[in-house]
Amino acid sequence: MAATLKDATAIVGIGQTPFARQLPQSEKELACRAILAALADAGIDPSEIDAFSSYTMEETDEVEVAKAIGAGDVTFFSKIGYGGGGSCATVGHLAAAVATGQATVGVAWRSRKRGSGPRPWKNTAVQLPTPGQWTRPFGLLRPADEIGMLARRYMHEYGATRDHLFNVAMACRNRANENPAAMMYERPLTREMYMTSRMISDPLCLFDNCLETDGALACVIVSAERARDCRQKPVYVHSVAQGLPAQHHGMVNYWNDDPLSGPAWTAARHLWKQADFGPQDVDVAQIYDAFTPLIPLSLEGYGFCGRGEGAAFTEGGALEMGGRLPINTGGGGLSEAYVHGFNLINEGVKQLRGVSTAQVPDAATCLVTAGEGVPTSAILLRA
């Protein structure tokens, strides 16, 4: 199966709506707009779609999307769980479906109105499933609270500091300042702003947290053979992986023997095993950044540095343009938009097409990751 999937499919179309704190359109309309934009980008008619993949948290299902955009008969559809951990898996499922003949034209998407919508953790009276029943009654109400605990342990064990987290926030903001579509476009960040901003959940301050965004994105996947005839330069799906480690227990992860070795490590082992290249050969990375500490943890998990070295890796402009590993070149979830990580997929495609607003020269390989701390996924893309 690994040999079948490697470079057997390609992303040939990407689309997105504007991003904002509040948009007037419904999630369904935003989803359809993004999907139709991706199809137009690829030069493929909606009637040719026969596969869909999205998130279990997506409010607009494939039945409604198919009717609204005029899709044909659909022969494959899947939904991926665990919020932002599912982003790359949507592409992976479609790649598998197309490569094995279950479908010919797949569309993955995510539409989200978290900017103008309710926060799910505000309902503190709801009966909670595991693992929430063991954490939320004791104050860990929000994802920021859970990742804050993980970050504090990482700081304690490996000497990471808020300056390291600032390096992550700054790299993402600098790229957003170059991206007119980003919510933080032309809104520079300074160290003083970062260090004096209000705490959200210690040690995470305002700028350690992703944006709350309305918007939608989509991409189109076809076979490598068909991709050669599409409108845009193909970006090949080289390797795909999902990761759910043994003993995993939600975002807090601290019932594990090793809370700081999360799902990224499990996904990475499978991802690199299938690939023709390794971390040292990645030209640019789009690493899931709902919170700044996820970047150093992911750098370690995906093999860019050793255990406990992720914070130090961020020093000296390593994550900036021209650094060791430019990341999140559209601004990421911290500074472009937070749509459960799907903007990282589209930005990876832009890099390998050579059309990013912060283009890495001659970029030919890109790692895209989904949420660390939850069951996750990742893809390797190549030009």
Residue pairs with C-beta under 8 A, 6 or more apart in sequence:
1 96
2 239
2 273
2 274
4 99
4 100
5 95
5 96
5 99
5 237
5 239
5 240
5 274
6 238
6 239
6 274
6 275
6 276
7 224
7 236
7 237
7 238
7 382
8 95
8 98
8 99
8 223
8 224
8 237
9 94
9 95
9 98
9 99
9 221
9 222
9 223
9 224
9 227
9 236
9 237
10 221
10 222
10 223
10 224
10 227
10 234
10 235
10 236
10 237
11 91
11 219
11 220
11 221
11 234
11 235
11 237
11 345
11 349
11 381
12 41
12 42
12 44
12 220
12 221
12 222
12 226
12 227
12 230
12 231
12 232
12 234
12 235
13 38
13 39
13 40
13 41
13 42
13 43
13 44
13 219
13 220
13 230
13 231
13 232
14 38
14 41
14 217
14 218
14 219
14 220
14 345
14 346
14 349
14 350
15 33
15 34
15 35
15 36
15 37
15 38
15 39
15 40
15 41
15 217
15 218
15 219
16 34
16 37
16 181
16 215
16 216
16 217
16 218
16 343
16 346
17 23
17 25
17 30
17 33
17 34
17 37
17 215
17 216
17 217
18 181
18 215
19 181
19 182
19 183
19 213
19 214
19 215
19 336
19 337
19 339
20 115
20 183
20 213
20 214
20 215
21 115
21 116
21 183
21 212
21 213
21 214
22 115
22 116
22 214
23 30
23 113
23 115
23 116
23 214
23 215
25 33
26 113
27 59
27 60
27 111
27 112
27 113
27 216
28 59
28 60
28 64
28 65
28 68
28 111
30 111
30 113
30 214
30 215
30 216
31 58
31 60
31 65
31 109
31 111
31 216
31 218
32 65
32 68
32 69
33 216
34 109
34 111
34 216
34 217
34 218
35 46
35 65
35 69
35 107
35 109
35 218
36 46
36 69
37 218
38 107
38 109
38 218
38 219
38 220
39 45
39 46
39 49
39 69
39 107
39 220
41 220
41 231
41 232
42 220
42 222
42 230
42 231
42 232
43 230
43 231
43 232
44 105
44 220
44 222
44 230
46 69
46 70
46 71
47 70
47 71
47 72
48 72
48 104
48 105
49 66
49 69
49 71
49 72
49 74
49 105
49 106
49 107
50 71
50 72
50 73
50 74
50 75
50 76
50 103
50 104
50 105
50 106
51 74
51 75
51 76
51 77
51 94
51 97
51 98
51 102
51 103
51 104
51 105
51 106
51 107
51 221
52 62
52 65
52 66
52 74
52 76
52 77
52 78
52 106
52 107
52 108
52 109
53 77
53 78
53 79
53 80
53 89
53 90
53 91
53 93
53 94
53 106
53 107
53 108
54 60
54 61
54 62
54 79
54 80
54 90
54 108
54 109
54 110
55 79
55 80
55 81
55 83
55 86
55 87
55 90
55 110
55 340
56 79
56 80
56 81
56 82
56 86
57 83
57 340
58 79
58 109
58 110
58 111
59 111
60 111
62 74
62 77
65 71
65 109
66 74
75 102
75 103
76 94
76 97
76 102
76 103
76 106
78 90
78 93
78 97
80 86
80 87
80 89
80 90
80 93
80 377
81 375
82 371
82 374
82 375
82 376
83 340
83 371
83 374
84 288
84 290
84 333
84 340
84 341
84 370
84 371
84 374
85 263
85 370
85 371
85 374
85 375
85 376
85 377
86 340
86 370
86 377
87 110
87 288
87 340
87 341
87 342
87 344
87 345
87 368
87 370
87 371
87 377
88 240
88 341
88 345
88 368
88 369
88 370
88 376
88 377
88 378
88 379
89 240
89 242
89 370
89 377
90 108
90 109
90 110
90 342
91 108
91 219
91 221
91 237
91 240
91 345
91 379
92 237
92 240
92 241
92 242
92 377
92 379
94 103
94 106
94 107
94 108
94 221
95 106
95 221
95 237
95 240
96 102
96 240
97 103
97 106
98 104
98 105
98 106
98 221
98 222
98 223
99 223
104 222
104 223
104 226
105 220
105 221
105 222
106 220
106 221
106 222
107 218
107 219
107 220
107 221
108 218
108 219
108 221
108 342
108 345
109 216
109 217
109 218
109 219
109 342
110 216
110 217
110 218
110 339
110 340
110 341
110 342
111 215
111 216
111 339
112 213
112 214
112 215
112 216
112 338
112 339
112 340
113 214
114 212
114 213
114 214
114 338
115 211
115 212
115 213
115 214
116 214
117 214
119 142
121 136
121 141
121 142
121 143
124 136
124 141
128 136
128 137
131 249
131 250
131 252
132 250
135 146
135 250
135 252
139 145
140 146
140 149
140 252
142 201
143 251
143 290
143 291
144 200
144 201
144 204
144 209
144 291
145 201
146 250
146 251
146 252
146 373
147 201
147 204
147 251
147 290
147 291
147 293
147 294
147 373
148 200
148 201
148 202
148 203
148 204
149 252
149 254
150 251
150 252
150 253
150 254
150 259
150 260
150 293
150 297
150 373
151 160
151 165
151 203
151 204
151 291
151 293
152 202
152 203
153 254
153 259
153 260
154 160
154 260
154 293
154 296
154 297
154 311
155 161
155 203
157 260
157 308
158 308
158 309
158 311
159 311
160 293
160 296
160 310
160 311
161 311
162 194
162 195
162 203
162 205
164 296
164 311
164 312
164 314
164 315
165 203
165 204
165 208
165 292
165 293
166 191
166 194
166 195
166 207
166 292
167 314
167 315
167 318
167 319
168 289
168 292
168 295
168 296
168 314
168 319
168 334
169 189
169 194
169 207
169 208
169 292
169 334
169 335
170 189
170 191
170 194
171 314
171 319
171 320
171 327
171 328
172 289
172 327
172 328
172 331
172 332
172 334
172 335
172 336
173 184
173 187
173 188
173 189
173 207
173 331
173 334
173 335
174 189
174 320
174 321
175 182
175 321
175 328
175 329
175 330
175 331
175 332
175 335
175 336
175 357
175 358
176 182
176 183
176 184
176 185
176 187
176 330
176 331
176 332
176 334
176 335
176 336
177 184
177 185
177 186
177 187
177 188
177 331
178 357
178 358
179 185
179 330
179 331
179 336
179 357
179 358
180 357
181 330
181 336
181 357
182 330
182 331
182 335
182 336
182 337
183 211
183 213
183 331
183 335
183 336
183 337
184 211
184 331
184 335
184 336
185 331
189 207
189 335
193 207
194 205
194 207
195 205
197 205
197 206
197 207
198 205
198 206
199 205
199 206
200 206
200 208
200 209
204 291
204 292
204 293
207 292
207 334
208 291
208 292
208 293
209 290
209 291
209 334
210 289
210 290
210 291
210 332
210 333
210 334
210 338
211 333
211 334
211 335
211 336
211 337
211 338
212 338
213 337
213 338
213 339
215 337
215 339
216 339
217 339
217 342
217 343
217 345
217 346
218 342
219 345
219 346
219 349
221 237
222 230
224 234
224 236
227 234
227 236
228 234
232 353
233 352
233 353
233 354
233 383
235 348
235 349
235 352
235 353
235 381
235 382
235 383
236 381
236 382
236 383
237 379
237 380
237 381
238 275
238 276
238 365
238 379
238 380
238 381
238 382
239 271
239 272
239 274
239 275
239 379
239 380
240 271
240 274
240 377
240 378
240 379
240 380
241 267
241 268
241 270
241 271
241 274
241 377
241 378
241 379
242 267
242 270
242 375
242 376
242 377
243 263
243 264
243 265
243 266
243 267
243 268
243 270
243 375
243 376
243 377
243 378
244 263
244 266
244 375
245 256
245 261
245 262
245 263
245 265
245 266
247 255
247 256
247 257
248 256
248 262
248 263
248 375
249 255
249 256
250 374
251 373
251 374
252 259
253 259
253 262
253 373
260 297
261 301
261 307
262 297
262 301
262 372
262 373
262 376
263 301
263 372
263 373
263 374
263 375
263 376
264 297
264 298
264 300
264 301
264 302
264 369
264 372
264 376
264 378
265 300
265 301
266 376
267 301
267 369
267 376
267 377
267 378
268 301
268 302
268 303
268 378
271 302
271 378
271 379
271 380
272 278
272 279
272 303
275 380
277 365
277 380
278 303
279 302
279 303
279 304
279 367
281 365
282 304
282 325
282 365
282 366
282 367
282 380
283 351
283 360
283 362
283 363
283 364
283 365
283 366
284 325
284 326
284 327
284 329
284 348
284 351
284 360
284 363
284 365
284 366
285 302
285 304
285 325
285 326
285 327
285 328
285 366
285 367
285 368
285 369
286 327
286 328
286 329
286 330
286 332
286 344
286 345
286 347
286 348
286 351
286 366
286 367
286 368
286 369
287 294
287 295
287 298
287 299
287 302
287 327
287 328
287 332
287 344
287 367
287 369
288 294
288 298
288 333
288 341
288 344
288 369
288 370
288 371
288 372
288 376
289 295
289 327
289 328
289 332
289 333
289 334
290 333
290 338
290 341
290 371
292 334
294 371
294 372
294 373
295 310
295 314
295 319
295 327
296 310
296 311
296 313
296 314
297 310
297 372
297 373
298 310
298 369
298 372
299 305
299 309
299 310
299 313
299 314
299 325
300 306
300 307
300 308
300 309
300 310
301 372
302 367
302 369
302 378
304 310
304 313
304 325
305 312
305 313
313 324
313 325
316 323
317 323
318 324
318 325
319 325
319 326
319 327
320 326
321 329
321 358
321 360
326 358
326 360
328 334
328 335
328 336
328 344
328 347
329 347
329 351
329 356
329 357
329 358
329 359
329 360
330 336
330 343
330 344
330 346
330 347
330 350
330 356
330 357
330 358
331 337
332 343
332 344
333 339
333 341
333 343
333 344
336 343
336 347
337 343
340 371
341 370
341 371
344 368
344 369
345 368
345 379
347 356
348 366
348 367
348 368
348 379
348 381
349 381
350 356
351 359
351 360
351 363
351 366
352 363
352 364
352 365
352 366
352 381
352 382
352 383
353 383
354 363
363 383
364 382
364 383
365 380
365 381
365 382
365 383
366 380
366 381
366 382
367 378
367 379
367 380
367 381
368 378
368 379
368 380
368 381
369 376
369 377
369 378
370 376
370 377
370 378
